[in-house]
Amino acid sequence: MCDQADDYKHAQTFISRHLSNDPDIDGIQVTLTYAQSLDGMISRQGQALALSSRASLLMTHRMRATHDAILVGIGTVLCDNPQLSARLLPTGELPCHPQPVVLDPMLRTPVDARLLTGPKDDAGLKMPWIVAGPNADPGRRRLLEQLGATVIMVNDVDDEGRPRLDKVVGELERRGVRTLMVEGGAHIIRAFLRSERMVHKLVITIAPVYIGSAEGVPAVDTVLPHIRPLAYEQFGCDVVMVADLPKVIN
C-alpha cells in the first residue's frame, strides 16, 4: 500500500498530466468533478455521504489548489456544510486556498456555516462569494455581508428563479476567476452538463459501493452522449476518470 507521501506524488503527477490549463480556451476553464457510487449515486436523500477514499480525496484537494474558485449549490452547503479548502495538501505546497462560490438564489446560507466561520480561525481561507437571485431577502443579504461574505446579485434567472449559469460564470470571470472547479450538488452537476459547451473537463471518482435507487440521488437525470475518457487511474480503492467534454457534448 502506498504511504501518504506516495499519495501526494501520485495526485500531483496525475493532475499535471491530465488537468493542466489549456491556453487555447477563451474565458473561464471549467472543471466539473464529483464522486459517485458504482450505481451512479452521489448522495443519499437529504444526507451527507462520504464516498471518496483518502487517496482520491487528497487528489481532489490538490485539484482544488489548481483552480481559482470552487462552486457548489446551496443544497451542498445545507447538507454537507463544506469548507471548500485544500487543507489536505502538505504544509508549504499550498499557494493559497481557492475562492468558495455558492449558488444560493434565496440566500439560505446559514450564519454558522463553516464557509463563514472557518476564515475567522484560519486567515488562509477566503470568505465566500454567494450568488443570489432578484427575489433574495435584502435583510439576509445585509446579514451575510456583515459576516464577511460577498453577495453577488444576478438578476437574469431561469424559470425556477435560479441565476443563469452563463451569467454566473461571466460575473466570476469579471471578478478575475480564470479557472473554476464545480463540485455539486445534483442540480448544479446536471445544469452544467446540459449547458452549451460550458464544461471543459469532467472528473468522476467512482467508489466501490452501491447506494440503491430507493435511497440514492443520481448525478445525472438524462441520457448523455458516450464519453471517451482521457484516462482512468486508481486512487486507493477508487477509480478516477478524466474526460474532455467539449469533444463529446454538443
C-alpha positions in Angstrom: 0.0 0.0 0.0 1.3 3.4 -0.9 2.1 5.7 2.1 0.9 9.3 2.3 4.0 10.7 0.5 3.3 8.4 -2.4 -0.3 9.5 -2.5 0.8 13.2 -2.6 3.1 12.5 -5.5 0.6 10.3 -7.4 -2.0 13.1 -7.2 0.5 15.7 -8.3 1.6 13.6 -11.3 -2.0 12.8 -12.3 -3.2 16.4 -12.3 -0.1 17.6 -14.1 -0.6 15.0 -16.8 -4.3 15.3 -17.4 -5.6 18.6 -15.9 -3.2 21.3 -16.9 -4.8 24.5 -18.0 -5.4 24.9 -21.7 -4.0 28.3 -23.1 -6.3 28.0 -26.1 -9.5 28.3 -24.2 -11.1 31.7 -24.1 -12.7 32.7 -20.9 -13.1 30.6 -17.7 -11.9 27.0 -17.9 -14.5 24.9 -16.0 -13.7 21.5 -14.4 -16.8 19.6 -13.3 -16.0 16.9 -10.6 -17.9 14.7 -8.3 -17.7 11.3 -6.5 -20.3 8.6 -7.2 -21.1 5.1 -6.3 -21.0 2.2 -8.7 -24.7 2.7 -9.4 -24.2 6.4 -10.2 -25.4 7.9 -6.9 -23.7 11.0 -5.4 -25.6 11.1 -2.1 -28.5 9.7 0.0 -31.7 11.7 0.1 -31.1 14.7 2.4 -27.9 13.1 3.9 -24.2 13.8 3.7 -22.4 10.8 2.2 -18.6 10.4 2.1 -17.7 8.3 -0.9 -14.1 9.2 -1.7 -11.1 7.3 -0.2 -8.3 9.2 1.5 -6.2 8.9 -1.7 -8.8 10.2 -4.1 -9.9 12.9 -1.6 -6.3 14.1 -1.5 -6.2 14.2 -5.3 -9.4 16.3 -5.2 -7.8 18.8 -2.7 -4.7 19.1 -5.0 -7.1 19.7 -7.9 -8.8 22.4 -5.8 -5.5 24.1 -5.3 -5.0 24.5 -9.1 -8.3 26.4 -9.5 -9.1 30.0 -8.7 -12.6 29.2 -7.4 -14.8 26.3 -6.3 -18.5 26.4 -6.9 -21.3 24.5 -5.2 -25.0 24.9 -4.8 -26.9 25.8 -1.6 -28.1 22.2 -1.2 -24.5 21.1 -0.7 -23.9 23.8 1.9 -27.0 22.8 3.8 -26.4 19.1 3.6 -22.6 18.8 3.9 -21.5 22.1 5.5 -18.2 22.0 3.5 -15.2 24.3 3.9 -14.2 24.0 0.2 -10.5 24.3 1.1 -7.3 22.4 0.0 -6.4 21.6 3.6 -5.1 18.1 2.9 -2.1 19.4 1.0 1.3 19.2 2.7 2.4 22.3 4.6 4.3 24.6 2.2 2.7 23.2 -1.0 -0.4 25.3 -0.9 0.0 28.7 -2.6 -3.5 29.7 -1.4 -6.9 28.3 -0.9 -9.4 28.7 -3.7 -12.3 31.2 -3.6 -15.5 29.5 -2.4 -18.6 30.3 -4.5 -22.2 29.3 -3.5 -25.2 29.5 -5.8 -27.8 30.5 -3.3 -30.8 32.2 -5.1 -32.7 32.9 -1.9 -29.7 33.5 0.4 -30.4 30.4 2.7 -26.7 30.0 3.7 -26.7 29.5 7.5 -24.9 32.1 9.5 -22.9 29.4 11.3 -21.8 27.7 8.0 -18.2 26.6 8.0 -17.7 28.8 4.9 -18.4 31.8 7.1 -16.8 30.7 10.4 -13.7 29.0 9.0 -11.9 32.1 7.7 -12.1 33.6 11.2 -10.0 30.8 12.6 -7.7 30.4 9.5 -6.5 33.5 7.8 -5.6 31.5 4.7 -9.3 30.7 4.0 -11.4 33.1 1.9 -14.8 34.3 2.8 -17.4 33.0 0.3 -18.9 34.7 -2.6 -22.7 34.0 -2.5 -24.6 34.3 -5.8 -28.2 35.3 -5.3 -31.2 36.0 -7.5 -33.5 39.0 -7.6 -36.0 37.6 -5.1 -33.5 37.2 -2.3 -34.3 38.9 1.0 -32.4 42.2 1.4 -32.2 41.6 5.1 -30.4 38.3 4.6 -28.1 40.0 2.2 -27.1 42.6 4.7 -26.6 40.0 7.4 -24.4 37.8 5.3 -22.4 40.8 4.2 -21.9 41.9 7.8 -20.5 38.4 8.5 -17.9 38.9 5.7 -19.5 37.2 2.7 -19.6 38.9 -0.7 -23.2 38.7 -2.1 -23.3 38.8 -5.9 -26.7 39.6 -7.4 -27.5 38.1 -10.7 -30.9 39.2 -12.0 -31.1 37.1 -15.1 -32.8 33.9 -13.9 -34.4 30.7 -15.3 -38.0 29.6 -14.9 -37.3 28.4 -11.4 -35.7 31.6 -10.3 -32.1 30.4 -10.4 -29.4 32.6 -11.8 -28.5 31.5 -15.3 -25.1 29.7 -15.3 -23.7 31.7 -18.2 -24.4 34.9 -16.4 -22.9 33.5 -13.2 -19.7 32.3 -15.0 -19.5 35.7 -16.7 -19.7 37.5 -13.4 -17.0 35.3 -11.9 -14.8 36.0 -14.9 -15.3 39.7 -14.5 -14.1 39.3 -10.9 -10.8 37.7 -12.1 -11.6 34.0 -12.0 -9.9 32.1 -14.8 -10.3 28.5 -13.6 -13.4 27.2 -11.9 -14.0 23.9 -10.3 -17.6 22.8 -9.9 -18.4 20.2 -7.3 -22.2 19.9 -7.0 -24.7 19.0 -5.8 -27.0 17.2 -8.2 -28.8 20.2 -9.6 -25.6 22.0 -10.3 -24.0 19.0 -11.9 -27.0 18.4 -14.2 -27.2 22.1 -15.1 -23.6 22.4 -16.1 -23.7 19.1 -18.1 -26.7 20.5 -20.0 -25.0 23.8 -20.6 -23.8 24.8 -24.0 -20.1 23.8 -24.0 -19.5 25.4 -20.6 -17.6 22.4 -19.1 -14.1 21.6 -20.4 -13.0 18.7 -18.1 -15.1 16.1 -16.4 -13.5 14.3 -13.4 -15.5 11.5 -11.8 -14.4 9.5 -8.8 -16.1 6.1 -8.7 -16.2 4.4 -5.3 -16.7 0.6 -4.9 -20.1 0.8 -3.1 -23.7 0.6 -4.1 -26.3 3.0 -2.7 -29.5 1.9 -4.5 -32.1 3.9 -6.3 -34.5 3.9 -3.3 -32.2 6.0 -1.2 -29.7 7.5 -3.7 -29.6 10.8 -5.6 -28.2 10.2 -9.1 -25.6 12.6 -10.6 -27.5 12.8 -13.9 -31.2 12.5 -14.8 -30.8 12.4 -18.6 -29.0 10.4 -21.3 -25.7 12.0 -22.2 -23.5 11.1 -25.2 -20.9 8.4 -24.8 -17.9 9.8 -23.1 -14.4 8.8 -24.2 -12.2 9.1 -21.2 -8.7 10.6 -21.5 -7.6 8.5 -18.5 -8.6 6.1 -15.8 -6.5 5.8 -12.7 -6.8 4.1 -9.3 -6.5 6.1 -6.1 -6.8 3.9 -3.1 -9.9 1.8 -3.6 -11.4 4.3 -6.0 -11.1 4.8 -9.8 -10.9 8.3 -11.1 -11.9 9.1 -14.7 -11.0 12.2 -16.7 -12.8 13.2 -19.9 -12.7 16.2 -22.2 -16.3 17.2 -22.5 -16.4 19.7 -25.5 -15.4 16.8 -27.7 -18.5 14.7 -26.8 -21.3 17.1 -25.7 -22.8 19.2 -28.5 
